[in-house]
Amino acid sequence: MPTPLVIFDLDGTLLDTAPDLMKSLNETIGDLGLEPVRYDDITFLVGAGARAMIVRALEMRNTVVHDSEIERLFGRFIEFYANSMPGVSTPYPGLIEALDRLDAAGMSLAVCTNKTESLARRLLDLLDLTGRFSAITGGDTFPVRKPHGDHIHGTIEMALGSSNAAVMIGDSINDIHAAKNAGIPSIAVPFGYSDTAVQHLGPNRIIQHYDELTPDLVTGLLSRA
């Protein structure tokens, strides 16, 4: 079997980034005098990238603006968020130990996120995590993004992996559907930002904590795929 590749989503999977995303989003829409969104809104807002998050926040506030204004707000968000990093964003409990286990077993690791690649890399750099991953791809790395399967395939290619030996780990419908569209097994985590309970998304496996992410779990999923 080729070297197993474990691909992680970022926001809500690798890292708890919600407080910093919400702070940056509210700073952005506050420029229009809009009421801040709340943490309870995070599952609706996060998952498709910053531009989509802004559009969804405007929809929640029944606000319609021209496309050019969306681009201005997007630029404002990017600037504020990048300058605020890493903020209070932190790896989920047990993640580092899980990465250590997978690495010690000779497995490769990658990140596939709909977050802008430059922001994903900057955040991982500041948290001293970049060196753990053989590839980091964002929502603007390829012409398509999750849930399109080619976002997964492109990540696998950049990581020098094989589609026959790759597993996707994520917290949302975009992650699980991307894995299905790419023809690889998926693991869901329930502690992220999904607005649908992960058991209804059809992953191959659900883990409640990163203590459950072991080399045996990965190889078992691959052997049954």
N, C-alpha and C positions, 0 to 999 in steps of 0.2 A: 504494500500500500504506500502511496506517496506520503510525504510528511503531512500530518493533519494540520489544518489551518483553522483557527478559531477567530471568527470575525465578530467584533462588538459594535453595537450602536454606541453613541456617546451620551447625549443628554437623556437622563432617566435610566440609563443602563450602566455605563461605566461610572458616570459622575452625577451627583445631585447638583444640578446647576440652576434649579428653579428660582431661588431667591435672586440670583444675579440677572437672570433673564427677565424676571418681572420688574426689577428695578430699572433695567435699561429700557424695557418696553414702556413703562409708565413715564420715564423721562422723555421718551420720544413722543408719545401721544399727548403728553402734557403740553407740548409745544402748540397744540391745537386747542388747548383749554378743556380737554376731555377729562372725565372722571377716571381715576386709576382703575385698572383691572385688579382683581383679587387673586390670591393664591388658589382659591377654589376653581378659578377659570383655567388653570394651567393645562389640564388635560385636553381642553378644546384648542388651546393656543399653540402648544409646542408639538413639533414632530415633522413639520414640512419646511423648516427653515425660517430665517428671520423675516423675509419679505412676506411670506404667508402669515406669519404671526402678527405682523402689523395690520395686514388686511383683515384678518379675523377680529382683531381688537377693534378696528373701526366699525366692522359689521355689528359687533356687540354694542357699540355706542351709537348705532344708527347714523353713521357718518359716511358720506360718499365724497371722495376727492378725486381729482384728475390723476391719471397715471404718473404725470410728472411730479406730483406731490408725493405719491407713494415712493418714488425714487429718492426724493429729498429726505423723506422720513427714514427710508432704509439707510441712507448714508449717515444720518444723525444717529441711528441705532448702532450701526457698526462702529462709529467713532467712540461713542460713549461706552459701549460694551468692551471694546478692545482696550480702552484706556483704564477700565475698571478691573480688568483681569488680574489675578484669578478670583478676586472677591472672596466669597465664602464657599465657592464651589469645592467639592471634596469627593474623593472616591467613596463608593458605597462600602459598608462594613464587609470585611472579608475579601474584598476585591484583590488587594495587593497579594495576599497569601494565595489566592486562586491563580493569579498570573504566575506567581513563583512556581506553583505545582505544575502548571501546563508547560512552562519553559523548561523545568527540570526534566520533564518527560520527553523533551525534544520537539514539542509542538510549536508552530509558528502562530503569531498573533497579528491581527490587523484591526483597523477601525474603519467603519463605513457609516457615515453620518450625513444627514441632510443639512447640517450646519455648514456654512461657508468654510471651505478647506483652510483658508488662512486663519480664521478664528479658531477652528478645531486644533490646528497645529500650535498656535500661540498658547492656547489654554493648556494643552498637554505639555508644551515646553515649560511653562511656568510651574506646573505641578511635577516636573521631572519624570514624566511618563513617556515622552516621545520615543526614547530609545528602546522601549519594550516592543514596539510594533514594526513589522516589516513593511507595512503600507498603511497610509492614512489618506482616505479619500472623503471628499465633501460633496455637498449638493451641487457645486459648480465645477467639480473635477471633470465630469463627463457631460455629454449632451443630455443625459437622462439622470434621474435620481430615484431613490426608493419611493414607491414600491416596484419600480421597473427592475427586472431581473438583471439587466446589463450593468446596473450600478454594482451589484454583487460580483458579476463576472469580471468587470474591470478591476475591482479591488483584488480579486483572486489572482488575476494576471499580474498586477503590480507587485503582489506579495510573492510571486513566483510559485504559487500554489496550484492545486488541481481542484476542479469542480467535483471530482469524485471523492475528495477528502477534505471538504470544508463544511463548517457548521456556523450558522448565524445566531447570535444572541442579541435579543432586543426586548423592548418594553411596549411596543405599539403595533398597530395594524400595518404600518408601512414596513416595519422590520420583518414581521412574519410573512406578509404577502410577498415581499421581495425575495425571501428565501424560497418560498413556493415557486415563484416565477423563475428563479434561477435553478430550481431543481435540487436544492440542498436542504438538509434537515435544519430545524430551528429549535432554540431554547428560549423560552419567555421568562422574564422576571416580572413579578407583580408589584414591585415597589416603585415603578417609574411613573410615567405621565399619560398612560392610556385612558381614554374616556370609555373604553369597553373592557370589562374584565378579561384578562388574558386567556382564561380557559375557553372563552368564546371565539378566540382568534384562530384556533386550530394549530398551535405549535406541536412539535413532536414531544416536547418535554417542558415542564414548568419547574423552576427551582425557586424556593422561598428565600434563600440566602446563598451567598457565594461559597459558603462552606460546602455546598452540594456540588459545586463545579469541580469535577475531578477528571483526570485523564481517562479513567475507566468509563465515565459517563460519555465523554466525547467519542471514544473508540467504539463504544456500544452503539451509539446513534449511527455512526458511519458504517458499522458492520451490517446494520439492519436497513440502511438506505438503499 
